[in-house]
Amino acid sequence: MDMTPPDTTTHRPDFAQTFSAFGSGLTFADLSPAAVAAARLNIFDTLACSIAGVKTPGSPEMREILREWGGAEQAQVLWSNLRVPAPQAAWINGIMSHACDYDDTHDKAILHAGVSILPAAIAAAEIAGRPVSGQDFLTAVALGLELICRLGVATRVGIIRTGFIYSSLFSYFGATAAAARILGLSAADTQNALGIAFSQAAGTHQVTRDGALTKRMQPGFGARAALVSVAMARRNIRGAQNVFEGIDGLGRIYLRNELDPEILRDGLGARWHFEDLSYKPYPCCRMNHTAIDAALALRARPGFDLGKVTAIRAGLNAQGNQAVGVPIDMRRAPENVVQAQFSICYTIACALVQGGVSLSDFTPEAIRRPEILAVSARVTPVVDEAFERDMGRHVTPARVEADMGGTTLSEQVLEARGNVLTPMTDAEKRRKLEDCLAFGGFGTHHADAVAGVIEGLEISRDVAADFRGLSGLVQT
């Protein structure tokens, strides 16, 4: 791979300058109805996921750390009475939103978006010094979602080759763009904020390989950095200027010179990539979803008998195999919830044994069930050459084959459910919200209040007050 610096003789402004000018001038009237609807849906889904993440491992511990640290009571920790400095609120709210791996995915960019953008936008609205209207808030969320998704779509190299999780790496920039728009930063100050965020950007894929609890925390780091970055930019602190295309910019240092500058710019303001975000029907790594659907289809086939199954093969692309298929011993018998969320063996077993995969399958007790582990032990992931050739950069397709004493049944799914081709119904979205409320330990009757705030965003005069009121109603 060519690692030489890019040619800088064209003197075209860095995309950081281009996007900063675009973002600082963006208004609600510039958004299409489809873009507004997509931003509203993302807020709804991300909030639901944050409710489910309130009591999951890592979230209570982080709340205790923030209580111990104290500080200015600037912004709300969602679903609690705790108020902390704005960067810390964005951090913990991002952690809770990603904790169950139930949040959005851009299936081509291979990243989660809302779990960093929304927490940063809410925290920024709390410190804006003025009421932030719902229309301004939707504009800022749309802007942040677009930057993180546009970076992902323009990146030609996969996460396995770079070693970075793009949900984390690109969150620093998307979250900063959203916070800058909320606070009304100028184009120059927004560019400085993006440069300051670049000095903090990270997001390793090793957490997934190791089943580390910090996997669910990394987008929160990006949300926290966003609040730090805009605060510094407002005090006239200069950040790197050539953030994305500079000699030592994101494209070369992080992405091996495979950040496409034309895709970054193409259709900016007219083509909204975040409209292509998918919403998950299952609370686990998106790389498992096609295999779950294939397993469910297999279970429904006439003649299928799980008791007679001797072996199960799951064909997927290489990055899917790296994410959820290896090492095989860990995927067949996950030792913690994060490992289970990233196990194609475990999730196929849940689908085949019980006919579904839900939040209740990802608890320390659930992952030890012998009837699930017995089936999981028979699953072998394999890289399918056709999938790798045709869809190697996308969320993996899946082919699940079950051997039953001389008979083999097979089902194949190319597109994961919940994407733009097969979107969730309104009823399914509502059930997801209610499931998240129940899993978080709250009454499902709160669903109307959550949905009401989201439905009323366009006419809201003070979104920070709306979210504070909602957190006061739905509380730990």
C-alpha positions in Angstrom: 0.0 0.0 0.0 1.3 3.4 -1.0 2.0 5.4 2.1 3.6 8.5 0.5 2.0 11.9 1.2 -0.7 13.0 -1.2 -0.1 15.5 -3.9 -0.8 19.0 -2.5 -0.1 21.0 -5.6 -3.8 21.5 -6.6 -4.3 24.1 -3.7 -7.9 23.0 -3.3 -9.1 23.8 0.2 -9.1 20.9 2.6 -12.5 19.3 3.1 -12.4 20.6 6.7 -12.7 24.1 5.4 -15.3 23.2 2.8 -17.5 21.4 5.4 -17.0 24.1 8.0 -18.3 26.8 5.6 -21.2 24.5 4.6 -22.1 23.6 8.2 -21.9 27.1 9.7 -24.3 28.3 7.0 -26.8 25.4 7.1 -30.4 26.2 8.0 -33.4 24.1 8.7 -34.9 25.3 5.4 -31.9 23.7 3.6 -32.9 20.2 4.7 -35.2 18.1 2.6 -38.3 16.6 4.2 -36.6 13.2 3.9 -33.5 14.5 5.7 -35.6 15.9 8.5 -37.5 12.7 8.9 -34.2 10.7 8.9 -32.7 13.0 11.6 -35.9 12.6 13.7 -35.8 8.9 13.4 -32.2 8.8 14.4 -32.9 10.8 17.6 -35.8 8.5 18.4 -33.8 5.3 18.0 -30.7 6.6 19.8 -32.7 7.8 22.8 -34.4 4.4 23.0 -31.0 2.7 22.9 -29.7 5.0 25.7 -32.6 3.9 27.9 -31.7 0.2 27.4 -28.1 1.0 28.3 -28.8 2.6 31.7 -28.0 -0.4 33.9 -25.7 -2.4 31.6 -22.1 -3.1 32.7 -20.0 0.1 32.4 -22.8 2.6 32.7 -23.4 2.6 36.5 -19.6 2.6 37.0 -19.2 5.6 34.8 -22.0 7.5 36.6 -20.2 6.8 39.9 -17.0 8.1 38.5 -18.7 11.3 37.3 -20.3 11.8 40.7 -16.9 11.5 42.4 -15.4 14.0 40.0 -18.2 16.5 40.4 -17.8 19.9 38.6 -20.1 22.4 37.1 -23.7 21.2 36.8 -24.0 22.1 33.1 -25.7 19.2 31.4 -28.0 16.3 32.2 -27.0 12.7 32.4 -30.0 11.1 30.7 -32.5 9.2 32.7 -31.1 10.4 36.1 -31.0 13.4 38.3 -27.3 13.9 37.8 -25.9 17.0 36.2 -22.2 17.3 35.3 -19.9 19.3 33.1 -21.1 19.2 29.5 -18.2 17.1 28.1 -18.8 14.5 30.8 -22.6 14.4 30.1 -21.9 13.8 26.4 -19.5 11.0 27.3 -21.8 9.0 29.6 -24.8 9.6 27.4 -22.8 8.2 24.5 -21.7 5.2 26.5 -25.3 4.4 27.4 -26.5 4.8 23.9 -24.0 2.3 22.5 -24.0 -0.1 25.4 -26.4 -2.7 24.0 -25.1 -2.5 20.4 -28.8 -1.9 19.4 -28.1 1.5 17.7 -28.0 2.6 14.1 -25.6 1.3 11.5 -24.6 2.6 8.1 -24.3 -0.7 6.3 -21.9 0.6 3.6 -19.8 2.9 5.8 -19.7 0.2 8.6 -20.2 2.6 11.5 -22.6 3.8 14.1 -23.6 7.4 13.9 -26.2 8.7 16.4 -24.5 7.5 19.6 -21.9 10.2 19.4 -23.8 12.9 17.5 -27.0 13.1 19.7 -25.2 13.2 23.1 -22.9 16.0 21.8 -25.8 17.9 20.5 -27.9 17.6 23.7 -24.9 18.7 25.8 -24.2 21.6 23.5 -27.8 22.7 23.7 -27.6 22.8 27.5 -24.6 25.3 27.5 -25.7 27.4 24.5 -26.7 30.3 26.8 -30.0 30.6 24.9 -33.0 28.3 24.1 -32.1 26.0 21.2 -35.2 25.4 19.0 -36.1 22.0 17.7 -35.5 23.2 14.2 -31.9 24.3 15.0 -31.4 21.0 16.9 -32.6 18.9 14.0 -30.3 20.9 11.7 -27.3 20.3 13.9 -28.0 16.6 14.3 -28.4 16.2 10.5 -25.1 18.0 10.0 -23.2 15.8 12.4 -24.8 12.6 11.1 -23.9 13.6 7.6 -20.2 14.2 8.3 -19.7 10.9 10.1 -21.5 9.0 7.4 -19.9 10.9 4.5 -16.4 10.1 6.0 -17.4 6.5 6.2 -18.8 6.3 2.7 -15.7 8.0 1.3 -13.3 5.6 3.0 -12.3 2.8 0.7 -10.3 0.8 3.2 -12.0 -1.6 5.7 -11.7 -1.5 9.5 -9.7 -4.8 9.6 -6.9 -3.3 7.5 -6.7 0.0 9.3 -7.3 -1.3 12.8 -9.7 1.5 13.6 -13.4 1.3 14.4 -14.9 4.1 12.3 -17.8 4.6 14.7 -15.2 5.9 17.1 -12.6 7.5 14.8 -15.1 9.5 12.8 -17.3 10.4 15.8 -14.8 13.1 16.8 -15.6 15.0 13.7 -19.3 14.4 13.3 -20.0 15.2 17.0 -17.9 18.3 16.8 -19.7 19.5 13.7 -23.1 19.1 15.5 -21.9 20.9 18.7 -20.4 23.7 16.7 -23.7 24.2 14.8 -25.7 24.2 18.0 -23.4 26.9 19.5 -23.4 29.0 16.3 -19.6 28.8 15.6 -18.3 30.7 12.6 -16.8 28.7 9.7 -13.3 29.6 10.9 -14.1 28.5 14.5 -15.7 25.3 13.3 -12.6 24.5 11.3 -10.5 25.1 14.4 -12.8 22.8 16.4 -12.5 20.0 13.8 -8.7 20.4 14.0 -8.7 20.3 17.8 -10.9 17.1 17.6 -8.3 15.6 15.2 -5.7 16.0 17.9 -7.8 13.7 20.1 -9.2 11.2 17.5 -8.9 7.5 18.2 -10.9 4.3 18.2 -9.2 0.9 18.1 -10.7 -2.3 16.7 -8.7 -4.3 19.3 -11.5 -3.8 21.8 -13.7 -6.0 19.6 -11.1 -8.7 19.3 -10.6 -8.7 23.1 -14.3 -8.4 24.0 -13.4 -5.3 26.0 -16.1 -3.3 27.8 -14.5 -0.2 26.4 -15.9 -1.2 23.0 -19.2 0.4 24.0 -17.5 3.5 25.4 -15.4 4.6 22.4 -18.1 6.7 20.6 -18.7 8.5 24.0 -15.1 9.6 23.9 -15.8 11.3 20.6 -18.8 13.0 22.0 -16.8 14.3 25.0 -14.0 15.5 22.7 -16.6 17.5 20.7 -17.5 19.6 23.7 -13.9 20.1 24.6 -13.1 21.1 21.0 -15.9 23.7 20.6 -15.1 25.2 24.0 -11.4 25.7 23.0 -12.4 27.0 19.5 -14.7 29.6 21.2 -11.7 30.8 23.1 -9.8 31.4 19.8 -7.5 28.4 20.2 -6.3 27.3 16.7 -6.4 23.7 15.7 -5.0 21.8 12.7 -6.5 23.3 9.5 -5.8 20.5 6.9 -7.6 17.9 8.9 -8.7 15.4 6.3 -6.4 15.9 3.3 -3.3 17.4 4.7 0.1 15.7 4.4 -0.4 14.4 7.9 -4.2 14.5 7.8 -6.7 11.8 8.6 -6.6 10.4 5.0 -2.9 9.4 5.1 -2.2 8.8 8.8 -5.3 6.9 9.7 -6.8 5.7 6.4 -3.8 4.7 4.2 -4.5 7.3 1.5 -7.9 5.7 0.8 -10.2 8.6 1.8 -11.8 9.6 -1.6 -11.8 13.4 -1.9 -14.4 13.4 -4.6 -16.9 11.3 -2.6 -16.4 13.6 0.3 -17.5 16.6 -1.7 -20.0 15.0 -4.1 -23.5 16.3 -3.7 -22.8 18.1 -0.4 -26.1 19.7 0.7 -28.1 17.8 -1.9 -27.2 14.1 -1.2 -27.7 13.2 2.5 -25.8 9.9 3.2 -27.3 9.7 6.7 -30.6 8.9 5.1 -29.2 5.5 4.4 -28.7 4.6 8.1 -30.1 1.3 9.1 -31.9 0.5 12.4 -31.4 -2.7 14.2 -34.0 -5.4 14.9 -31.4 -7.3 17.0 -29.2 -5.9 19.8 -25.8 -7.1 18.6 -23.1 -6.4 16.1 -24.6 -5.7 12.7 -22.3 -8.3 11.1 -24.5 -11.0 12.8 -27.8 -9.7 11.4 -27.9 -11.4 8.0 -26.9 -14.7 9.7 -29.7 -14.3 12.3 -32.3 -13.8 9.6 -30.9 -16.7 7.6 -31.1 -18.9 10.7 -34.6 -17.9 11.4 -35.6 -18.7 7.8 -33.9 -22.1 8.1 -35.8 -22.8 11.4 -39.0 -22.1 9.6 -38.2 -24.5 6.7 -40.3 -27.8 6.4 -38.2 -30.7 7.5 -35.8 -28.7 9.7 -35.1 -30.5 13.0 -32.6 -28.8 15.3 -32.3 -32.1 17.3 -30.8 -33.8 14.2 -28.4 -31.0 13.3 -24.8 -32.2 13.5 -23.0 -29.1 12.0 -23.8 -25.6 11.0 -21.7 -23.5 8.6 -22.0 -19.7 8.4 -20.6 -18.2 5.2 -19.7 -14.4 5.4 -17.2 -12.0 4.1 -13.7 -11.5 5.5 -14.3 -8.4 7.6 -17.5 -10.0 9.0 -15.5 -13.1 9.9 -12.9 -11.0 11.7 -15.6 -9.1 13.6 -17.8 -12.0 14.7 -16.2 -15.3 13.7 -12.7 -15.5 15.1 -11.2 -16.7 17.3 -13.6 -19.6 17.1 -13.4 -20.7 20.7 -14.4 -17.3 22.0 -17.3 -17.0 19.5 -18.7 -20.4 20.4 -18.5 -19.9 24.1 -18.5 -16.1 24.9 -17.2 -15.3 28.4 -18.9 -11.9 28.6 -21.7 -9.9 27.1 -19.5 -8.0 24.7 -18.1 -11.2 23.3 -21.7 -12.5 22.9 -22.7 -9.4 21.0 -19.9 -10.1 18.6 -20.4 -13.8 18.2 -22.1 -15.2 15.0 -22.1 -18.6 16.7 -24.0 -17.5 19.8 -26.5 -15.4 17.9 -27.2 -18.1 15.3 -27.8 -20.5 18.2 -30.2 -18.1 19.9 -32.2 -17.7 16.7 -32.3 -21.5 16.1 -33.2 -22.5 19.6 -35.8 -19.9 20.5 -36.8 -18.2 17.3 -35.4 -14.8 18.0 -32.6 -12.7 19.4 -33.5 -10.0 22.0 -32.0 -7.8 24.7 -32.6 -10.6 27.3 -30.1 -12.8 25.5 -27.2 -10.4 26.4 -26.9 -10.7 30.2 -24.2 -12.5 32.2 -26.7 -15.2 33.0 -28.2 -15.6 29.5 -24.8 -16.2 27.8 -24.2 -19.3 30.0 -27.4 -21.2 29.0 -26.3 -24.8 28.2 -29.0 -25.3 25.5 -27.7 -22.3 23.6 -24.0 -23.1 24.0 -24.6 -26.7 22.8 -25.9 -25.4 19.5 -23.3 -22.6 19.3 -20.5 -25.2 19.6 -21.7 -26.7 16.3 -21.4 -23.4 14.3 -18.4 -22.8 12.1 -17.9 -19.5 10.4 -16.2 -19.6 6.9 -15.2 -16.8 4.5 -17.3 -17.1 1.3 -15.2 -16.0 -1.7 -18.2 -14.7 -3.6 -19.3 -12.5 -0.7 -15.8 -11.3 -0.2 -15.4 -10.4 -3.9 -18.8 -8.7 -4.4 -19.5 -7.2 -0.9 -16.2 -7.2 0.9 -16.5 -3.6 2.2 -20.2 -3.9 3.2 -22.0 -5.4 6.2 -21.6 -9.1 5.4 -24.2 -11.2 3.6 -24.7 -14.6 5.1 -25.4 -18.2 4.1 -26.3 -20.6 6.9 -26.2 -24.3 6.2 -27.3 -27.0 8.5 -26.3 -30.7 8.2 -28.9 -33.2 9.4 -27.6 -36.7 9.0 -27.1 -36.7 5.2 -29.5 -33.8 4.5 -28.3 -30.2 4.2 -30.6 -27.2 4.3 -29.4 -23.8 3.4 -30.7 -20.2 3.6 -29.0 -17.0 2.3 -29.6 -13.4 3.2 -27.8 -10.6 1.3 -29.2 -7.5 3.0 -29.7 -7.0 6.7 -33.2 -6.1 7.8 -33.8 -2.6 9.0 -32.0 -0.9 6.1 -33.5 1.4 3.5 -34.6 -1.5 1.4 -36.4 -3.3 4.3 -37.1 -0.6 6.9 -38.6 -1.3 10.3 -42.3 -0.6 10.5 -43.7 2.0 12.9 -45.0 -0.8 15.1 -41.6 -2.4 15.2 -40.0 0.9 16.2 -42.5 1.3 19.0 -41.9 -2.3 20.2 -38.2 -1.6 20.2 -38.7 1.5 22.4 -40.9 -0.4 24.8 -38.3 -3.3 24.9 -35.6 -0.7 25.7 -37.7 0.8 28.5 -38.3 -2.6 30.0 -34.7 -3.7 29.8 -33.6 -0.4 31.4 -35.9 -1.1 34.3 -38.6 1.5 33.4 -42.3 1.2 32.7 -43.3 0.8 29.1 -46.0 3.4 29.7 -43.2 6.0 29.3 -43.1 5.3 25.6 -45.7 7.9 24.8 -43.7 10.6 26.5 -40.5 9.7 24.7 -42.3 9.5 21.3 -44.1 12.8 22.0 -40.9 14.7 22.6 -39.5 13.4 19.3 -42.7 14.1 17.3 -42.8 17.6 18.7 -39.2 18.6 17.9 -40.0 20.8 14.9 -42.2 23.1 17.0 -40.1 23.0 20.2 -38.7 26.3 21.4 -36.2 24.8 23.9 -35.0 21.2 23.3 -32.7 21.2 26.3 -35.7 21.8 28.6 -37.6 19.1 26.8 -34.9 16.5 27.4 -34.4 17.6 31.0 -38.2 17.1 31.5 -38.1 13.7 29.9 -35.2 12.6 32.0 -37.0 13.8 35.1 -40.0 11.6 34.1 -38.0 8.5 33.1 -35.4 8.1 35.8 -33.2 5.6 37.6 
